[in-house]
Amino acid sequence: MSSSLALTLVPLFLAAPATPVITPTVITQTFEEPADADDPAIWVNPRNAERSVVLGTLKEGGLAAFDLNGRTIGVHPAPLPPTPDAKPGRYNNVDVLGDLAFVSDRGRDRIRVFQVDERGVKDVTNPATKPVFSATEQEVDEQHTVYGLAAGRISGKDVVVTSRRSETSIALLHLHKGTTYDTKKVSTLDLPRTFTLPDGRSWTVCGEPGEGPQVEGMVIDERTNTLYAAQEDVGIWRIPLRANDFGKPRLVDKVRTFGAPQKYNPDTEECEPDGPNPGFGGKWLEADAEGLTIADDVLLASSQGDSRFVAYRKADMKPLKDFRIKDVEHSDGADIVLGTLNLLVVHDGERPNGTGFAFIRF
């Protein structure tokens, strides 16, 4: 475990006979519909770390900016629909690279780019930016659009990786800089939806008809040129990342229900057990596998199904410990920074009147 993270978390882990619970330092305001908190990212102010900014997506509510006390310093609205029948903007995930924040606009199938400073964000997206996955407006409205997102610098190139809602696809994009910013898709990778189990049987991930097992939580490890991607009903993938394409993916941990027979129930619109679990899944993640973030040599993952977080030793994906964050439920996303700031921010997916974010300073 990283030295900074260990100084705070290891004593708590060792003292706790069961899954320890960490109390947030502060929490943000609660956001109610149509705003719906989803994913955070941290911008570290290079001049004064205490004036850093936390960003959080609010889906149709836009993009929020918070100070380190959890106070909202601004909300940038999502775009209106271009026509009355079209889908509006819907901000799903966010990541920060330098002084730029990248946001997946699920509603419009575009990557939005924002300039970040201590006052908040300014939209610097090229107005002519094109959809990432959709060829027509009709396809945009079908909402198999950009979903999860991670940004990083690989071999001297600023890149963004985004996943596709209700599909197994992920795309690699390059950043085009100017007075405004645009991204261009240079490569795609399709993860499996059907797997061969240890007993030789074939297992296809259950889902609503026409929808595949999507990826949302992602993080880029710039030290090793690696993408970690959480396929929600499958597990965590480790994927070599080059400036222009992807390497061969490897599934490095599985959700507990991996390989379990399930059947889609159209009445409940949910997948339900259709036989005993054969035990081919992992021991640590309760589907959905969600938000991923890296602290030095530790990968943190959200086990959304039972509201825990799991810390892995990144080199061999050995689980180190799990923990909970007090009153944080069904977390979609997380971000952590170490150094002068030492801050973990997580999405809080279930409050009495809505959703929000929780900060842990250490």
C-alpha positions, 0 to 999 in steps of 0.5 A, spaced: 500 500 500 502 507 498 506 510 504 501 516 504 495 512 504 497 506 509 499 511 514 491 513 515 488 507 513 492 501 515 492 502 523 484 503 522 484 496 518 489 492 523 484 495 529 478 493 526 476 485 526 471 486 520 470 491 515 472 498 518 468 504 517 471 511 515 467 517 517 467 523 511 470 529 513 465 533 509 459 532 505 456 536 499 449 539 499 444 534 497 442 534 489 435 532 487 432 530 481 433 532 475 440 533 478 443 526 480 450 526 482 454 521 479 462 521 478 467 526 482 474 528 480 479 533 483 483 538 480 489 540 485 491 548 485 498 548 483 499 555 486 495 553 493 493 546 494 488 548 499 484 552 494 483 546 489 477 544 486 472 538 486 468 537 480 462 532 480 457 530 475 450 531 476 447 528 469 442 532 467 443 537 472 450 539 469 457 539 472 458 542 479 464 545 482 466 545 490 471 547 494 475 543 499 469 544 505 464 541 500 461 548 499 458 549 492 462 554 488 458 553 481 454 549 477 455 549 469 448 546 466 448 541 461 446 543 454 439 543 452 436 539 446 438 542 439 430 540 438 424 539 442 424 531 440 432 530 441 435 528 448 438 534 452 445 533 455 447 529 461 453 529 464 455 522 466 463 521 468 468 526 469 476 526 469 481 531 470 488 532 466 492 538 468 487 544 468 482 541 463 476 537 465 473 532 461 466 530 461 462 524 458 455 527 455 451 521 455 445 525 453 449 528 446 454 522 445 460 528 446 466 529 450 465 536 453 472 539 455 472 545 461 478 549 463 478 549 471 481 554 476 479 555 483 473 559 481 470 553 478 470 551 470 469 554 463 466 550 457 472 550 452 469 545 448 469 546 440 462 547 438 462 543 432 465 537 436 462 530 433 458 524 437 463 519 439 459 513 437 453 515 433 453 516 426 446 520 426 441 524 431 437 518 431 442 514 434 444 519 439 437 518 441 437 511 442 442 513 447 448 507 446 452 513 447 459 515 451 458 513 458 464 512 463 471 516 462 478 516 464 483 521 461 491 521 462 498 522 458 500 516 454 507 516 451 507 524 451 500 524 448 494 527 452 488 521 451 481 520 453 478 513 454 470 513 454 466 507 454 459 506 451 452 505 454 449 498 454 455 496 450 462 493 451 465 498 447 471 502 449 474 508 445 481 511 445 481 519 443 486 524 442 485 531 444 486 537 439 488 543 442 486 550 440 482 556 442 477 551 443 478 543 444 476 537 441 477 530 441 478 525 435 477 517 436 483 513 434 481 506 436 476 502 439 476 495 443 470 491 444 470 487 451 467 480 451 459 479 453 460 471 453 465 467 457 467 460 457 467 457 465 472 453 468 467 447 467 467 448 459 460 451 459 459 458 456 456 464 460 453 470 457 452 476 461 444 477 463 441 484 461 435 487 458 434 485 451 439 489 446 443 491 451 450 488 453 454 489 459 457 496 459 463 499 462 463 505 467 468 506 472 475 507 469 482 510 471 489 510 467 495 508 470 500 513 467 506 510 470 505 503 467 501 505 461 495 501 463 487 502 463 483 499 469 476 498 467 470 496 471 465 492 467 459 492 471 456 485 471 463 482 470 469 485 474 475 489 473 480 489 466 487 491 466 488 493 459 495 495 456 494 502 453 498 505 447 498 512 444 494 510 438 491 503 441 489 498 446 493 492 448 490 485 450 485 486 456 486 481 462 480 480 467 484 481 473 478 480 478 471 478 477 464 480 481 461 474 485 456 473 481 460 471 475 458 465 471 451 465 475 445 463 471 440 469 471 434 470 467 431 477 465 424 479 468 421 484 463 416 485 469 421 487 474 426 489 468 431 486 472 436 480 472 434 475 477 437 468 479 436 462 475 439 457 478 445 456 484 451 460 483 457 455 481 462 459 485 466 461 479 466 469 481 471 473 485 470 474 493 470 481 493 466 485 489 458 485 489 456 487 482 456 492 480 463 493 479 464 501 479 468 507 480 476 506 480 481 510 482 489 509 483 493 511 489 500 510 488 501 502 488 494 501 490 487 501 486 481 502 489 474 499 487 467 501 488 463 494 490 457 498 489 452 492 490 454 492 498 456 499 498 464 497 500 470 499 497 476 494 496 483 496 496 488 492 491 495 491 491 496 494 483 502 490 481 498 483 482 491 485 484 491 482 491 486 484 495 489 488 501 482 490 505 475 492 504 472 498 507 466 502 508 465 510 508 459 512 513 452 513 510 455 512 503 451 508 499 451 505 492 457 509 490 458 510 482 465 514 482 471 515 486 477 520 485 483 520 490 490 524 490 496 524 494 501 529 496 500 536 499 492 535 498 491 527 501 484 527 499 479 521 497 472 523 494 466 518 493 459 519 490 454 518 495 448 514 491 443 514 496 440 520 501 433 521 503 432 526 498 437 525 493 445 524 492 451 528 493 459 527 494 463 525 500 470 528 502 475 524 506 481 528 508 487 524 511 
